[in-house]
Amino acid sequence: MTLAKPTAEMLEWHESELGVFFHFDMEVFAPEWKFGDPIPDIRCWNPKKLDTDQ
């Protein structure tokens, strides 16, 4: 049985002990929307002014 082995990059990331994940859910762009409601028009999810370097 051959086991999968992580790459050098995977090990480096694992050793950094820090990870960040930003999730832009529909509630960011349509705050009145709640889980289970009909999904708003996809055009309201449009991060045109997103500045990830700020």
ModelCIF file with pLDDT and N, C-alpha, C, O atoms, coordinates in Angstrom:
data_MODEL
#
_entry.id   MODEL 
#
_entity.id                         1 
_entity.type                       polymer 
_entity.pdbx_number_of_molecules   1 
#
_entity_poly.entity_id                      1 
_entity_poly.type                           'polypeptide(L)' 
_entity_poly.nstd_linkage                   no 
_entity_poly.nstd_monomer                   no 
_entity_poly.pdbx_seq_one_letter_code       MTLAKPTAEMLEWHESELGVFFHFDMEVFAPEWKFGDPIPDIRCWNPKKLDTDQ 
_entity_poly.pdbx_seq_one_letter_code_can   MTLAKPTAEMLEWHESELGVFFHFDMEVFAPEWKFGDPIPDIRCWNPKKLDTDQ 
_entity_poly.pdbx_strand_id                 A 
#
loop_
_entity_poly_seq.entity_id 
_entity_poly_seq.num 
_entity_poly_seq.mon_id 
_entity_poly_seq.hetero 
1 1  MET n 
1 2  THR n 
1 3  LEU n 
1 4  ALA n 
1 5  LYS n 
1 6  PRO n 
1 7  THR n 
1 8  ALA n 
1 9  GLU n 
1 10 MET n 
1 11 LEU n 
1 12 GLU n 
1 13 TRP n 
1 14 HIS n 
1 15 GLU n 
1 16 SER n 
1 17 GLU n 
1 18 LEU n 
1 19 GLY n 
1 20 VAL n 
1 21 PHE n 
1 22 PHE n 
1 23 HIS n 
1 24 PHE n 
1 25 ASP n 
1 26 MET n 
1 27 GLU n 
1 28 VAL n 
1 29 PHE n 
1 30 ALA n 
1 31 PRO n 
1 32 GLU n 
1 33 TRP n 
1 34 LYS n 
1 35 PHE n 
1 36 GLY n 
1 37 ASP n 
1 38 PRO n 
1 39 ILE n 
1 40 PRO n 
1 41 ASP n 
1 42 ILE n 
1 43 ARG n 
1 44 CYS n 
1 45 TRP n 
1 46 ASN n 
1 47 PRO n 
1 48 LYS n 
1 49 LYS n 
1 50 LEU n 
1 51 ASP n 
1 52 THR n 
1 53 ASP n 
1 54 GLN n 
#
_struct_asym.id          A 
_struct_asym.entity_id   1 
#
loop_
_ma_qa_metric.id 
_ma_qa_metric.mode 
_ma_qa_metric.name 
_ma_qa_metric.software_group_id 
_ma_qa_metric.type 
1 global pLDDT . pLDDT 
2 local  pLDDT . pLDDT 
#
_ma_qa_metric_global.metric_id      1 
_ma_qa_metric_global.metric_value   81.02 
_ma_qa_metric_global.model_id       1 
_ma_qa_metric_global.ordinal_id     1 
#
loop_
_ma_qa_metric_local.label_asym_id 
_ma_qa_metric_local.label_comp_id 
_ma_qa_metric_local.label_seq_id 
_ma_qa_metric_local.metric_id 
_ma_qa_metric_local.metric_value 
_ma_qa_metric_local.model_id 
_ma_qa_metric_local.ordinal_id 
A MET 1  2 81.00 1 1  
A THR 2  2 86.00 1 2  
A LEU 3  2 90.00 1 3  
A ALA 4  2 91.00 1 4  
A LYS 5  2 93.00 1 5  
A PRO 6  2 93.00 1 6  
A THR 7  2 95.00 1 7  
A ALA 8  2 95.00 1 8  
A GLU 9  2 93.00 1 9  
A MET 10 2 91.00 1 10 
A LEU 11 2 92.00 1 11 
A GLU 12 2 89.00 1 12 
A TRP 13 2 85.00 1 13 
A HIS 14 2 86.00 1 14 
A GLU 15 2 88.00 1 15 
A SER 16 2 84.00 1 16 
A GLU 17 2 77.00 1 17 
A LEU 18 2 75.00 1 18 
A GLY 19 2 73.00 1 19 
A VAL 20 2 77.00 1 20 
A PHE 21 2 77.00 1 21 
A PHE 22 2 76.00 1 22 
A HIS 23 2 74.00 1 23 
A PHE 24 2 73.00 1 24 
A ASP 25 2 73.00 1 25 
A MET 26 2 71.00 1 26 
A GLU 27 2 72.00 1 27 
A VAL 28 2 73.00 1 28 
A PHE 29 2 72.00 1 29 
A ALA 30 2 76.00 1 30 
A PRO 31 2 78.00 1 31 
A GLU 32 2 82.00 1 32 
A TRP 33 2 80.00 1 33 
A LYS 34 2 82.00 1 34 
A PHE 35 2 81.00 1 35 
A GLY 36 2 85.00 1 36 
A ASP 37 2 86.00 1 37 
A PRO 38 2 87.00 1 38 
A ILE 39 2 79.00 1 39 
A PRO 40 2 80.00 1 40 
A ASP 41 2 80.00 1 41 
A ILE 42 2 78.00 1 42 
A ARG 43 2 78.00 1 43 
A CYS 44 2 74.00 1 44 
A TRP 45 2 73.00 1 45 
A ASN 46 2 72.00 1 46 
A PRO 47 2 74.00 1 47 
A LYS 48 2 77.00 1 48 
A LYS 49 2 78.00 1 49 
A LEU 50 2 77.00 1 50 
A ASP 51 2 81.00 1 51 
A THR 52 2 78.00 1 52 
A ASP 53 2 83.00 1 53 
A GLN 54 2 81.00 1 54 
#
loop_
_atom_site.group_PDB 
_atom_site.id 
_atom_site.type_symbol 
_atom_site.label_atom_id 
_atom_site.label_alt_id 
_atom_site.label_comp_id 
_atom_site.label_asym_id 
_atom_site.label_entity_id 
_atom_site.label_seq_id 
_atom_site.pdbx_PDB_ins_code 
_atom_site.Cartn_x 
_atom_site.Cartn_y 
_atom_site.Cartn_z 
_atom_site.occupancy 
_atom_site.B_iso_or_equiv 
_atom_site.pdbx_formal_charge 
_atom_site.auth_seq_id 
_atom_site.auth_comp_id 
_atom_site.auth_asym_id 
_atom_site.auth_atom_id 
_atom_site.pdbx_PDB_model_num 
ATOM 1   N N  . MET A 1 1  ? 0.846   -1.186 0.000  1.00 81.00 ? 1  MET A N  1 
ATOM 2   C CA . MET A 1 1  ? 0.000   0.000  0.000  1.00 81.00 ? 1  MET A CA 1 
ATOM 3   C C  . MET A 1 1  ? 0.888   1.244  0.000  1.00 81.00 ? 1  MET A C  1 
ATOM 4   O O  . MET A 1 1  ? 1.750   1.397  0.865  1.00 81.00 ? 1  MET A O  1 
ATOM 5   N N  . THR A 1 2  ? 0.675   2.124  -0.966 1.00 86.00 ? 2  THR A N  1 
ATOM 6   C CA . THR A 1 2  ? 1.437   3.364  -1.059 1.00 86.00 ? 2  THR A CA 1 
ATOM 7   C C  . THR A 1 2  ? 0.629   4.497  -0.439 1.00 86.00 ? 2  THR A C  1 
ATOM 8   O O  . THR A 1 2  ? -0.535  4.704  -0.782 1.00 86.00 ? 2  THR A O  1 
ATOM 9   N N  . LEU A 1 3  ? 1.249   5.218  0.461  1.00 90.00 ? 3  LEU A N  1 
ATOM 10  C CA . LEU A 1 3  ? 0.584   6.353  1.103  1.00 90.00 ? 3  LEU A CA 1 
ATOM 11  C C  . LEU A 1 3  ? 0.973   7.647  0.402  1.00 90.00 ? 3  LEU A C  1 
ATOM 12  O O  . LEU A 1 3  ? 2.086   7.776  -0.108 1.00 90.00 ? 3  LEU A O  1 
ATOM 13  N N  . ALA A 1 4  ? 0.063   8.590  0.380  1.00 91.00 ? 4  ALA A N  1 
ATOM 14  C CA . ALA A 1 4  ? 0.354   9.896  -0.210 1.00 91.00 ? 4  ALA A CA 1 
ATOM 15  C C  . ALA A 1 4  ? 1.357   10.633 0.669  1.00 91.00 ? 4  ALA A C  1 
ATOM 16  O O  . ALA A 1 4  ? 1.282   10.573 1.897  1.00 91.00 ? 4  ALA A O  1 
ATOM 17  N N  . LYS A 1 5  ? 2.285   11.321 0.039  1.00 93.00 ? 5  LYS A N  1 
ATOM 18  C CA . LYS A 1 5  ? 3.293   12.088 0.766  1.00 93.00 ? 5  LYS A CA 1 
ATOM 19  C C  . LYS A 1 5  ? 3.143   13.565 0.417  1.00 93.00 ? 5  LYS A C  1 
ATOM 20  O O  . LYS A 1 5  ? 2.951   13.913 -0.749 1.00 93.00 ? 5  LYS A O  1 
ATOM 21  N N  . PRO A 1 6  ? 3.229   14.438 1.428  1.00 93.00 ? 6  PRO A N  1 
ATOM 22  C CA . PRO A 1 6  ? 3.099   15.869 1.140  1.00 93.00 ? 6  PRO A CA 1 
ATOM 23  C C  . PRO A 1 6  ? 4.321   16.390 0.386  1.00 93.00 ? 6  PRO A C  1 
ATOM 24  O O  . PRO A 1 6  ? 5.429   15.869 0.509  1.00 93.00 ? 6  PRO A O  1 
ATOM 25  N N  . THR A 1 7  ? 4.073   17.433 -0.396 1.00 95.00 ? 7  THR A N  1 
ATOM 26  C CA . THR A 1 7  ? 5.171   18.085 -1.109 1.00 95.00 ? 7  THR A CA 1 
ATOM 27  C C  . THR A 1 7  ? 5.925   18.985 -0.135 1.00 95.00 ? 7  THR A C  1 
ATOM 28  O O  . THR A 1 7  ? 5.463   19.225 0.980  1.00 95.00 ? 7  THR A O  1 
ATOM 29  N N  . ALA A 1 8  ? 7.073   19.478 -0.553 1.00 95.00 ? 8  ALA A N  1 
ATOM 30  C CA . ALA A 1 8  ? 7.860   20.396 0.282  1.00 95.00 ? 8  ALA A CA 1 
ATOM 31  C C  . ALA A 1 8  ? 7.043   21.653 0.605  1.00 95.00 ? 8  ALA A C  1 
ATOM 32  O O  . ALA A 1 8  ? 7.110   22.176 1.716  1.00 95.00 ? 8  ALA A O  1 
ATOM 33  N N  . GLU A 1 9  ? 6.264   22.133 -0.389 1.00 93.00 ? 9  GLU A N  1 
ATOM 34  C CA . GLU A 1 9  ? 5.431   23.321 -0.168 1.00 93.00 ? 9  GLU A CA 1 
ATOM 35  C C  . GLU A 1 9  ? 4.338   23.047 0.863  1.00 93.00 ? 9  GLU A C  1 
ATOM 36  O O  . GLU A 1 9  ? 4.038   23.906 1.692  1.00 93.00 ? 9  GLU A O  1 
ATOM 37  N N  . MET A 1 10 ? 3.747   21.865 0.816  1.00 91.00 ? 10 MET A N  1 
ATOM 38  C CA . MET A 1 10 ? 2.721   21.505 1.803  1.00 91.00 ? 10 MET A CA 1 
ATOM 39  C C  . MET A 1 10 ? 3.309   21.462 3.208  1.00 91.00 ? 10 MET A C  1 
ATOM 40  O O  . MET A 1 10 ? 2.691   21.941 4.159  1.00 91.00 ? 10 MET A O  1 
ATOM 41  N N  . LEU A 1 11 ? 4.476   20.901 3.334  1.00 92.00 ? 11 LEU A N  1 
ATOM 42  C CA . LEU A 1 11 ? 5.124   20.832 4.644  1.00 92.00 ? 11 LEU A CA 1 
ATOM 43  C C  . LEU A 1 11 ? 5.481   22.222 5.159  1.00 92.00 ? 11 LEU A C  1 
ATOM 44  O O  . LEU A 1 11 ? 5.333   22.504 6.348  1.00 92.00 ? 11 LEU A O  1 
ATOM 45  N N  . GLU A 1 12 ? 5.951   23.090 4.263  1.00 89.00 ? 12 GLU A N  1 
ATOM 46  C CA . GLU A 1 12 ? 6.288   24.461 4.668  1.00 89.00 ? 12 GLU A CA 1 
ATOM 47  C C  . GLU A 1 12 ? 5.044   25.180 5.184  1.00 89.00 ? 12 GLU A C  1 
ATOM 48  O O  . GLU A 1 12 ? 5.100   25.852 6.214  1.00 89.00 ? 12 GLU A O  1 
ATOM 49  N N  . TRP A 1 13 ? 3.916   25.043 4.470  1.00 85.00 ? 13 TRP A N  1 
ATOM 50  C CA . TRP A 1 13 ? 2.675   25.668 4.899  1.00 85.00 ? 13 TRP A CA 1 
ATOM 51  C C  . TRP A 1 13 ? 2.233   25.105 6.249  1.00 85.00 ? 13 TRP A C  1 
ATOM 52  O O  . TRP A 1 13 ? 1.800   25.853 7.126  1.00 85.00 ? 13 TRP A O  1 
ATOM 53  N N  . HIS A 1 14 ? 2.341   23.796 6.409  1.00 86.00 ? 14 HIS A N  1 
ATOM 54  C CA . HIS A 1 14 ? 1.938   23.145 7.649  1.00 86.00 ? 14 HIS A CA 1 
ATOM 55  C C  . HIS A 1 14 ? 2.770   23.654 8.832  1.00 86.00 ? 14 HIS A C  1 
ATOM 56  O O  . HIS A 1 14 ? 2.244   23.844 9.928  1.00 86.00 ? 14 HIS A O  1 
ATOM 57  N N  . GLU A 1 15 ? 4.038   23.866 8.612  1.00 88.00 ? 15 GLU A N  1 
ATOM 58  C CA . GLU A 1 15 ? 4.929   24.316 9.675  1.00 88.00 ? 15 GLU A CA 1 
ATOM 59  C C  . GLU A 1 15 ? 4.708   25.785 10.035 1.00 88.00 ? 15 GLU A C  1 
ATOM 60  O O  . GLU A 1 15 ? 5.117   26.219 11.111 1.00 88.00 ? 15 GLU A O  1 
ATOM 61  N N  . SER A 1 16 ? 4.074   26.550 9.161  1.00 84.00 ? 16 SER A N  1 
ATOM 62  C CA . SER A 1 16 ? 3.887   27.977 9.445  1.00 84.00 ? 16 SER A CA 1 
ATOM 63  C C  . SER A 1 16 ? 2.905   28.203 10.598 1.00 84.00 ? 16 SER A C  1 
ATOM 64  O O  . SER A 1 16 ? 2.933   29.263 11.222 1.00 84.00 ? 16 SER A O  1 
ATOM 65  N N  . GLU A 1 17 ? 2.054   27.245 10.887 1.00 77.00 ? 17 GLU A N  1 
ATOM 66  C CA . GLU A 1 17 ? 1.099   27.280 11.988 1.00 77.00 ? 17 GLU A CA 1 
ATOM 67  C C  . GLU A 1 17 ? 0.124   28.448 11.904 1.00 77.00 ? 17 GLU A C  1 
ATOM 68  O O  . GLU A 1 17 ? -0.439  28.860 12.917 1.00 77.00 ? 17 GLU A O  1 
ATOM 69  N N  . LEU A 1 18 ? -0.073  28.971 10.726 1.00 75.00 ? 18 LEU A N  1 
ATOM 70  C CA . LEU A 1 18 ? -0.994  30.084 10.560 1.00 75.00 ? 18 LEU A CA 1 
ATOM 71  C C  . LEU A 1 18 ? -1.665  29.957 9.207  1.00 75.00 ? 18 LEU A C  1 
ATOM 72  O O  . LEU A 1 18 ? -1.008  29.707 8.196  1.00 75.00 ? 18 LEU A O  1 
ATOM 73  N N  . GLY A 1 19 ? -2.932  30.126 9.195  1.00 73.00 ? 19 GLY A N  1 
ATOM 74  C CA . GLY A 1 19 ? -3.664  30.093 7.941  1.00 73.00 ? 19 GLY A CA 1 
ATOM 75  C C  . GLY A 1 19 ? -4.835  31.053 8.019  1.00 73.00 ? 19 GLY A C  1 
ATOM 76  O O  . GLY A 1 19 ? -5.398  31.265 9.093  1.00 73.00 ? 19 GLY A O  1 
ATOM 77  N N  . VAL A 1 20 ? -5.200  31.629 6.900  1.00 77.00 ? 20 VAL A N  1 
ATOM 78  C CA . VAL A 1 20 ? -6.302  32.586 6.861  1.00 77.00 ? 20 VAL A CA 1 
ATOM 79  C C  . VAL A 1 20 ? -7.200  32.235 5.691  1.00 77.00 ? 20 VAL A C  1 
ATOM 80  O O  . VAL A 1 20 ? -6.731  31.914 4.599  1.00 77.00 ? 20 VAL A O  1 
ATOM 81  N N  . PHE A 1 21 ? -8.484  32.301 5.935  1.00 77.00 ? 21 PHE A N  1 
ATOM 82  C CA . PHE A 1 21 ? -9.458  32.044 4.881  1.00 77.00 ? 21 PHE A CA 1 
ATOM 83  C C  . PHE A 1 21 ? -10.549 33.098 4.993  1.00 77.00 ? 21 PHE A C  1 
ATOM 84  O O  . PHE A 1 21 ? -11.248 33.164 6.004  1.00 77.00 ? 21 PHE A O  1 
ATOM 85  N N  . PHE A 1 22 ? -10.697 33.908 3.977  1.00 76.00 ? 22 PHE A N  1 
ATOM 86  C CA . PHE A 1 22 ? -11.755 34.911 3.950  1.00 76.00 ? 22 PHE A CA 1 
ATOM 87  C C  . PHE A 1 22 ? -12.877 34.392 3.070  1.00 76.00 ? 22 PHE A C  1 
ATOM 88  O O  . PHE A 1 22 ? -12.656 33.992 1.927  1.00 76.00 ? 22 PHE A O  1 
ATOM 89  N N  . HIS A 1 23 ? -14.078 34.402 3.615  1.00 74.00 ? 23 HIS A N  1 
ATOM 90  C CA . HIS A 1 23 ? -15.224 33.872 2.884  1.00 74.00 ? 23 HIS A CA 1 
ATOM 91  C C  . HIS A 1 23 ? -16.237 34.982 2.690  1.00 74.00 ? 23 HIS A C  1 
ATOM 92  O O  . HIS A 1 23 ? -16.780 35.504 3.664  1.00 74.00 ? 23 HIS A O  1 
ATOM 93  N N  . PHE A 1 24 ? -16.495 35.345 1.458  1.00 73.00 ? 24 PHE A N  1 
ATOM 94  C CA . PHE A 1 24 ? -17.484 36.367 1.148  1.00 73.00 ? 24 PHE A CA 1 
ATOM 95  C C  . PHE A 1 24 ? -18.793 35.679 0.811  1.00 73.00 ? 24 PHE A C  1 
ATOM 96  O O  . PHE A 1 24 ? -19.073 35.363 -0.345 1.00 73.00 ? 24 PHE A O  1 
ATOM 97  N N  . ASP A 1 25 ? -19.583 35.457 1.842  1.00 73.00 ? 25 ASP A N  1 
ATOM 98  C CA . ASP A 1 25 ? -20.874 34.806 1.671  1.00 73.00 ? 25 ASP A CA 1 
ATOM 99  C C  . ASP A 1 25 ? -21.907 35.830 1.217  1.00 73.00 ? 25 ASP A C  1 
ATOM 100 O O  . ASP A 1 25 ? -21.642 37.032 1.214  1.00 73.00 ? 25 ASP A O  1 
ATOM 101 N N  . MET A 1 26 ? -23.053 35.358 0.844  1.00 71.00 ? 26 MET A N  1 
ATOM 102 C CA . MET A 1 26 ? -24.107 36.241 0.360  1.00 71.00 ? 26 MET A CA 1 
ATOM 103 C C  . MET A 1 26 ? -24.489 37.281 1.408  1.00 71.00 ? 26 MET A C  1 
ATOM 104 O O  . MET A 1 26 ? -24.908 38.381 1.048  1.00 71.00 ? 26 MET A O  1 
ATOM 105 N N  . GLU A 1 27 ? -24.356 36.963 2.699  1.00 72.00 ? 27 GLU A N  1 
ATOM 106 C CA . GLU A 1 27 ? -24.724 37.903 3.752  1.00 72.00 ? 27 GLU A CA 1 
ATOM 107 C C  . GLU A 1 27 ? -23.855 39.155 3.753  1.00 72.00 ? 27 GLU A C  1 
ATOM 108 O O  . GLU A 1 27 ? -24.254 40.177 4.310  1.00 72.00 ? 27 GLU A O  1 
ATOM 109 N N  . VAL A 1 28 ? -22.683 39.096 3.144  1.00 73.00 ? 28 VAL A N  1 
ATOM 110 C CA . VAL A 1 28 ? -21.817 40.266 3.041  1.00 73.00 ? 28 VAL A CA 1 
ATOM 111 C C  . VAL A 1 28 ? -22.442 41.280 2.086  1.00 73.00 ? 28 VAL A C  1 
ATOM 112 O O  . VAL A 1 28 ? -22.386 42.485 2.333  1.00 73.00 ? 28 VAL A O  1 
ATOM 113 N N  . PHE A 1 29 ? -23.026 40.802 1.015  1.00 72.00 ? 29 PHE A N  1 
ATOM 114 C CA . PHE A 1 29 ? -23.558 41.672 -0.021 1.00 72.00 ? 29 PHE A CA 1 
ATOM 115 C C  . PHE A 1 29 ? -25.073 41.861 0.067  1.00 72.00 ? 29 PHE A C  1 
ATOM 116 O O  . PHE A 1 29 ? -25.616 42.794 -0.525 1.00 72.00 ? 29 PHE A O  1 
ATOM 117 N N  . ALA A 1 30 ? -25.746 40.992 0.792  1.00 76.00 ? 30 ALA A N  1 
ATOM 118 C CA . ALA A 1 30 ? -27.194 41.103 1.002  1.00 76.00 ? 30 ALA A CA 1 
ATOM 119 C C  . ALA A 1 30 ? -27.467 40.769 2.466  1.00 76.00 ? 30 ALA A C  1 
ATOM 120 O O  . ALA A 1 30 ? -27.921 39.668 2.776  1.00 76.00 ? 30 ALA A O  1 
ATOM 121 N N  . PRO A 1 31 ? -27.190 41.725 3.380  1.00 78.00 ? 31 PRO A N  1 
ATOM 122 C CA . PRO A 1 31 ? -27.282 41.445 4.829  1.00 78.00 ? 31 PRO A CA 1 
ATOM 123 C C  . PRO A 1 31 ? -28.645 40.949 5.289  1.00 78.00 ? 31 PRO A C  1 
ATOM 124 O O  . PRO A 1 31 ? -28.739 40.260 6.305  1.00 78.00 ? 31 PRO A O  1 
ATOM 125 N N  . GLU A 1 32 ? -29.699 41.287 4.558  1.00 82.00 ? 32 GLU A N  1 
ATOM 126 C CA . GLU A 1 32 ? -31.035 40.844 4.962  1.00 82.00 ? 32 GLU A CA 1 
ATOM 127 C C  . GLU A 1 32 ? -31.277 39.374 4.650  1.00 82.00 ? 32 GLU A C  1 
ATOM 128 O O  . GLU A 1 32 ? -32.235 38.782 5.147  1.00 82.00 ? 32 GLU A O  1 
ATOM 129 N N  . TRP A 1 33 ? -30.407 38.776 3.822  1.00 80.00 ? 33 TRP A N  1 
ATOM 130 C CA . TRP A 1 33 ? -30.564 37.374 3.434  1.00 80.00 ? 33 TRP A CA 1 
ATOM 131 C C  . TRP A 1 33 ? -30.193 36.459 4.593  1.00 80.00 ? 33 TRP A C  1 
ATOM 132 O O  . TRP A 1 33 ? -29.194 36.687 5.275  1.00 80.00 ? 33 TRP A O  1 
ATOM 133 N N  . LYS A 1 34 ? -30.987 35.437 4.810  1.00 82.00 ? 34 LYS A N  1 
ATOM 134 C CA . LYS A 1 34 ? -30.709 34.439 5.852  1.00 82.00 ? 34 LYS A CA 1 
ATOM 135 C C  . LYS A 1 34 ? -30.713 33.056 5.222  1.00 82.00 ? 34 LYS A C  1 
ATOM 136 O O  . LYS A 1 34 ? -31.395 32.824 4.223  1.00 82.00 ? 34 LYS A O  1 
ATOM 137 N N  . PHE A 1 35 ? -29.954 32.144 5.801  1.00 81.00 ? 35 PHE A N  1 
ATOM 138 C CA . PHE A 1 35 ? -29.885 30.778 5.297  1.00 81.00 ? 35 PHE A CA 1 
ATOM 139 C C  . PHE A 1 35 ? -31.279 30.193 5.188  1.00 81.00 ? 35 PHE A C  1 
ATOM 140 O O  . PHE A 1 35 ? -32.063 30.258 6.135  1.00 81.00 ? 35 PHE A O  1 
ATOM 141 N N  . GLY A 1 36 ? -31.584 29.628 4.047  1.00 85.00 ? 36 GLY A N  1 
ATOM 142 C CA . GLY A 1 36 ? -32.892 29.040 3.808  1.00 85.00 ? 36 GLY A CA 1 
ATOM 143 C C  . GLY A 1 36 ? -33.790 29.924 2.962  1.00 85.00 ? 36 GLY A C  1 
ATOM 144 O O  . GLY A 1 36 ? -34.748 29.445 2.355  1.00 85.00 ? 36 GLY A O  1 
ATOM 145 N N  . ASP A 1 37 ? -33.475 31.241 2.920  1.00 86.00 ? 37 ASP A N  1 
ATOM 146 C CA . ASP A 1 37 ? -34.242 32.146 2.063  1.00 86.00 ? 37 ASP A CA 1 
ATOM 147 C C  . ASP A 1 37 ? -33.876 31.886 0.607  1.00 86.00 ? 37 ASP A C  1 
ATOM 148 O O  . ASP A 1 37 ? -32.819 31.323 0.322  1.00 86.00 ? 37 ASP A O  1 
ATOM 149 N N  . PRO A 1 38 ? -34.752 32.295 -0.319 1.00 87.00 ? 38 PRO A N  1 
ATOM 150 C CA . PRO A 1 38 ? -34.366 32.200 -1.732 1.00 87.00 ? 38 PRO A CA 1 
ATOM 151 C C  . PRO A 1 38 ? -33.092 33.011 -1.969 1.00 87.00 ? 38 PRO A C  1 
ATOM 152 O O  . PRO A 1 38 ? -32.916 34.083 -1.389 1.00 87.00 ? 38 PRO A O  1 
ATOM 153 N N  . ILE A 1 39 ? -32.227 32.508 -2.802 1.00 79.00 ? 39 ILE A N  1 
ATOM 154 C CA . ILE A 1 39 ? -30.955 33.178 -3.069 1.00 79.00 ? 39 ILE A CA 1 
ATOM 155 C C  . ILE A 1 39 ? -31.217 34.434 -3.897 1.00 79.00 ? 39 ILE A C  1 
ATOM 156 O O  . ILE A 1 39 ? -31.912 34.380 -4.912 1.00 79.00 ? 39 ILE A O  1 
ATOM 157 N N  . PRO A 1 40 ? -30.649 35.580 -3.455 1.00 80.00 ? 40 PRO A N  1 
ATOM 158 C CA . PRO A 1 40 ? -30.831 36.819 -4.222 1.00 80.00 ? 40 PRO A CA 1 
ATOM 159 C C  . PRO A 1 40 ? -30.172 36.722 -5.598 1.00 80.00 ? 40 PRO A C  1 
ATOM 160 O O  . PRO A 1 40 ? -29.399 35.804 -5.871 1.00 80.00 ? 40 PRO A O  1 
ATOM 161 N N  . ASP A 1 41 ? -30.489 37.668 -6.436 1.00 80.00 ? 41 ASP A N  1 
ATOM 162 C CA . ASP A 1 41 ? -29.890 37.734 -7.768 1.00 80.00 ? 41 ASP A CA 1 
ATOM 163 C C  . ASP A 1 41 ? -28.368 37.720 -7.636 1.00 80.00 ? 41 ASP A C  1 
ATOM 164 O O  . ASP A 1 41 ? -27.806 38.464 -6.833 1.00 80.00 ? 41 ASP A O  1 
ATOM 165 N N  . ILE A 1 42 ? -27.720 36.894 -8.404 1.00 78.00 ? 42 ILE A N  1 
ATOM 166 C CA . ILE A 1 42 ? -26.272 36.724 -8.321 1.00 78.00 ? 42 ILE A CA 1 
ATOM 167 C C  . ILE A 1 42 ? -25.525 38.031 -8.586 1.00 78.00 ? 42 ILE A C  1 
ATOM 168 O O  . ILE A 1 42 ? -24.374 38.176 -8.173 1.00 78.00 ? 42 ILE A O  1 
ATOM 169 N N  . ARG A 1 43 ? -26.159 38.975 -9.266 1.00 78.00 ? 43 ARG A N  1 
ATOM 170 C CA . ARG A 1 43 ? -25.497 40.246 -9.561 1.00 78.00 ? 43 ARG A CA 1 
ATOM 171 C C  . ARG A 1 43 ? -25.224 41.069 -8.310 1.00 78.00 ? 43 ARG A C  1 
ATOM 172 O O  . ARG A 1 43 ? -24.393 41.976 -8.346 1.00 78.00 ? 43 ARG A O  1 
ATOM 173 N N  . CYS A 1 44 ? -25.911 40.771 -7.189 1.00 74.00 ? 44 CYS A N  1 
ATOM 174 C CA . CYS A 1 44 ? -25.624 41.527 -5.967 1.00 74.00 ? 44 CYS A CA 1 
ATOM 175 C C  . CYS A 1 44 ? -24.308 41.059 -5.331 1.00 74.00 ? 44 CYS A C  1 
ATOM 176 O O  . CYS A 1 44 ? -23.727 41.773 -4.513 1.00 74.00 ? 44 CYS A O  1 
ATOM 177 N N  . TRP A 1 45 ? -23.840 39.867 -5.703 1.00 73.00 ? 45 TRP A N  1 
ATOM 178 C CA . TRP A 1 45 ? -22.536 39.384 -5.218 1.00 73.00 ? 45 TRP A CA 1 
ATOM 179 C C  . TRP A 1 45 ? -21.506 39.806 -6.247 1.00 73.00 ? 45 TRP A C  1 
ATOM 180 O O  . TRP A 1 45 ? -21.255 39.103 -7.226 1.00 73.00 ? 45 TRP A O  1 
ATOM 181 N N  . ASN A 1 46 ? -20.912 40.970 -6.008 1.00 72.00 ? 46 ASN A N  1 
ATOM 182 C CA . ASN A 1 46 ? -19.979 41.512 -6.975 1.00 72.00 ? 46 ASN A CA 1 
ATOM 183 C C  . ASN A 1 46 ? -18.959 42.392 -6.255 1.00 72.00 ? 46 ASN A C  1 
ATOM 184 O O  . ASN A 1 46 ? -19.154 43.603 -6.145 1.00 72.00 ? 46 ASN A O  1 
ATOM 185 N N  . PRO A 1 47 ? -17.891 41.800 -5.772 1.00 74.00 ? 47 PRO A N  1 
ATOM 186 C CA . PRO A 1 47 ? -16.903 42.575 -5.005 1.00 74.00 ? 47 PRO A CA 1 
ATOM 187 C C  . PRO A 1 47 ? -16.016 43.458 -5.897 1.00 74.00 ? 47 PRO A C  1 
ATOM 188 O O  . PRO A 1 47 ? -14.803 43.257 -5.949 1.00 74.00 ? 47 PRO A O  1 
ATOM 189 N N  . LYS A 1 48 ? -16.615 44.435 -6.599 1.00 77.00 ? 48 LYS A N  1 
ATOM 190 C CA . LYS A 1 48 ? -15.858 45.314 -7.498 1.00 77.00 ? 48 LYS A CA 1 
ATOM 191 C C  . LYS A 1 48 ? -14.815 46.145 -6.757 1.00 77.00 ? 48 LYS A C  1 
ATOM 192 O O  . LYS A 1 48 ? -13.744 46.434 -7.289 1.00 77.00 ? 48 LYS A O  1 
ATOM 193 N N  . LYS A 1 49 ? -15.142 46.522 -5.525 1.00 78.00 ? 49 LYS A N  1 
ATOM 194 C CA . LYS A 1 49 ? -14.246 47.414 -4.776 1.00 78.00 ? 49 LYS A CA 1 
ATOM 195 C C  . LYS A 1 49 ? -13.350 46.653 -3.800 1.00 78.00 ? 49 LYS A C  1 
ATOM 196 O O  . LYS A 1 49 ? -12.752 47.263 -2.914 1.00 78.00 ? 49 LYS A O  1 
ATOM 197 N N  . LEU A 1 50 ? -13.251 45.359 -3.945 1.00 77.00 ? 50 LEU A N  1 
ATOM 198 C CA . LEU A 1 50 ? -12.420 44.548 -3.054 1.00 77.00 ? 50 LEU A CA 1 
ATOM 199 C C  . LEU A 1 50 ? -10.962 44.927 -3.208 1.00 77.00 ? 50 LEU A C  1 
ATOM 200 O O  . LEU A 1 50 ? -10.421 44.881 -4.313 1.00 77.00 ? 50 LEU A O  1 
ATOM 201 N N  . ASP A 1 51 ? -10.324 45.298 -2.118 1.00 81.00 ? 51 ASP A N  1 
ATOM 202 C CA . ASP A 1 51 ? -8.900  45.650 -2.126 1.00 81.00 ? 51 ASP A CA 1 
ATOM 203 C C  . ASP A 1 51 ? -8.203  44.743 -1.116 1.00 81.00 ? 51 ASP A C  1 
ATOM 204 O O  . ASP A 1 51 ? -8.200  45.019 0.084  1.00 81.00 ? 51 ASP A O  1 
ATOM 205 N N  . THR A 1 52 ? -7.623  43.677 -1.608 1.00 78.00 ? 52 THR A N  1 
ATOM 206 C CA . THR A 1 52 ? -6.979  42.704 -0.704 1.00 78.00 ? 52 THR A CA 1 
ATOM 207 C C  . THR A 1 52 ? -5.654  43.203 -0.156 1.00 78.00 ? 52 THR A C  1 
ATOM 208 O O  . THR A 1 52 ? -5.086  42.572 0.735  1.00 78.00 ? 52 THR A O  1 
ATOM 209 N N  . ASP A 1 53 ? -5.146  44.323 -0.664 1.00 83.00 ? 53 ASP A N  1 
ATOM 210 C CA . ASP A 1 53 ? -3.875  44.865 -0.184 1.00 83.00 ? 53 ASP A CA 1 
ATOM 211 C C  . ASP A 1 53 ? -4.053  45.958 0.865  1.00 83.00 ? 53 ASP A C  1 
ATOM 212 O O  . ASP A 1 53 ? -3.062  46.516 1.337  1.00 83.00 ? 53 ASP A O  1 
ATOM 213 N N  . GLN A 1 54 ? -5.277  46.273 1.235  1.00 81.00 ? 54 GLN A N  1 
ATOM 214 C CA . GLN A 1 54 ? -5.491  47.356 2.204  1.00 81.00 ? 54 GLN A CA 1 
ATOM 215 C C  . GLN A 1 54 ? -5.054  46.988 3.595  1.00 81.00 ? 54 GLN A C  1 
ATOM 216 O O  . GLN A 1 54 ? -5.174  47.798 4.514  1.00 81.00 ? 54 GLN A O  1 
#
